[in-house]
Amino acid sequence: ERGSSYLPKPDFISYRLVLTALEHCKHPDKALRARSVLDRFLQSMKKQNILPPLLQDNIQEAFNSVLTACAYTPSNASVHFRHEAARILVETFRDMNSYDWPGNGEDGNTKRNNGSIQESYTLFIQGCSHLLGSSPCERQVLITSAFRECCRKGLLNLVIWDKFCKFVPLEIIRSTLEDHLGYNIDHTFETVTVRFEDLPQKWSERSTS
């Protein structure tokens, strides 16, 4: 009999297919499963000691698959699985931002697809809103921190701006913008009066949309 050593080793395409399937399934523990696959995928790439440009986008998409699995954890999942999905969401977003991407410059920028990175921020904000409804303070801190980081990297787009305005209380939006813009926003209005087009250009200078 042939041993397991004769079995073909999964390549990055195989891992991506599994992660994509987990994104769209309705299993309550899909965040846990997706993170497990991501860890094996990253370890496999490290062992092979290769990371051509083609793999950079695949690794970014792999991170996004896990963020998607977390952000769209079924609403009827148990409290345990929702807590686990929230934990994995935060850990995966943190690991993605601290990952040793080839080509990192002094400013932390890489040659990765900026559109995929913007999707990461969108999914993270969506996931925080979906999974941390019972922890509004933690949710606001995480979303606001991600928004500030996104602006600093010049990756803000309309989708991220809209989600930030949708999921964060008005007073937090105002104070965050006032910190960045350096002037007070009219508090007599019930909605934020700053349009996306009025925001500093440098906040979206690397945006693809």
N, C-alpha and C positions, 0 to 999 in steps of 0.2 A: 504494500500500500504506500501511496505517496503521502508524505507528511505535510504539515501545514506550510513548511518552507517552500513547497512547490506552488502554493497559491499566489496569484499575482498581488502585488501590493497596490493599495488604492492610490490613485494619483489625485491631483488637485481637482480634476473634473469630477471624479467620483465623490469627493467630499462636498463639492458645491451642489451636486445633484441631491445628495442626502439633506443638506441644509435647506435647499429650496423646498424640498418636500415637507420638511418640518415647519417652515414658515407658514405653509398653507393648511397644515393639518389642524384638527380640533382637539388634540390630546391636551388635557389639563397640565401635563408636565412637559410640554414641548420646549419650554425655555431651558429646563434642565438637560433634556436630550440634546438640544442644539449646542449648548455650551460644551457638553462633553465631546461632541463631534469637532467643534472648533479647537478645543485643546489638543485633540489627537492630530488634527490637520496642521496646526502650528508646530507641534513637536515633530511631525513628519518632515515639514519643510526645513526645520532646523537641522535635523539629522542629515538631510541631503546636502546641506550647506550650499543651497542655490536659491537665488531670489532674482531672477531676471525681471525686467520691467513688466512682462506679461503677468507674473505672479502678484505683483503689487496690487493691481486692481482686483484680482481674485481674493487676495487676503482681505482687502477692504470690504468686498462684497460678502465675505464670510462673516466678518464682524457685523455687518448690517443684517445678515440673516438672523443672527442671534438677537440683535436689538429688535428686529421685527417679531420674532417668536415671543419675546417678552412683552412688547407693546400690544400684541394682539392675543395675549393669553385669554382664553375664554372667560367671559364674565361669570359663568357658573362654576368656575374652578374653585376648589376648596380654599379656605383661608391659607392653609399651608403652602399650596402651590402658588398662590398669588404673592405671598411673602417671598417665596423662593424666586419667583420671576422678577420681583422688584430688586432683590439683592443682586441677581445676575445682571439685570439691566444696568445698575450703577457700576458693578465691577467690570462689565464688558466695555462700557463707555470709557471708564478710567483706563483699562488695559489698552484699548485702542489708541487713546491719546498719548500713552506713555510707551507704546510699542517702538522698538528700535527700527524704524523705517529707513531703508537705504536712501541716501540722497538728502537726509535732513541737513538743512542749512542752519546758520546761526539763529535765524528767526524761527526755526522749527518747521518751516515749510518743506514740503516734499514734492515729488513729481507725480503724486497720486492724482486721480481724477477728482477735481474739486466738487463736481456734481454728486459723487458718491459720498464725499465727506459731508456735504450739506444734508444729504439724506440721513446720515448718522445723527446729526443734530435734530432733525425733524422727528425721527423715530424716538430719540431719547426724550424729547419734550412730550411726545404723544404717550410714551410709556409711563412717564412720571404722572401724567394726568390720569391715566387709566388705572394704575396700580397703587397710587398713594393718596387716594381719595380720603382715607381715614387719617392721614397725616399731613394736613394742609401746610403746616410750617415747613416740614422737611421738603414737601413738593415745591413750595415757592423758592426755597433756598437753592434746590438743585436746578430748577428751570432757569432761575435768574442767573446763576453761576454759568450755566451752559450758554445762555444768551450773551452774556458779557464776553465769554471766551470766543464765541462765534464772531462777534463784532470785532474783537481784537485781531482775529485772524483774517478779517476782510471777507468772510464767507456768508454774511447775512443775505437772505433773499426774502421775497414777499411771503413765501409759505412759512418760513421760520418766524418772521415778524407777526404774521396773522395768528399763529399758534401761541406765541408768547403773549399777545394781547388777549387771546381767548382764555388761556388757562391761568393767568396771573392776575390777582386783584388790581384794580385801577390805581390804588395808592402806591403799590409796589412798582407798577409800570412808570408812573410819574417820577418817583424818586430815582429809579434806575436811569431814566432818560435825563433827568436834571443833573445827575452825577456826570453823565457822559457829555451832555450838551453844554453845560456850564451856565444855564439860565433857567428860570422858573417857567413852568407850564401853567397856563391859566387853569386854576382849580375851580372855576365857576361852572365849567362844563361837566357833564356827566360822562363824557367819553374823552379819550385822549385825542387831542386836536392835531397831533403831529402825524403827517402822512408818511408813508414809506419813502416817497420821493424826496421828502424834506430831510431825511436822515443824512448824516455825513457820508460822503462818497466812499471814504476809506473803509467804512464798515462793510461794504460790498464790492471792494475793488477786485477781489478774486472770485466773485460769484459767477456761476455759469448760467444763471437764470434770473 
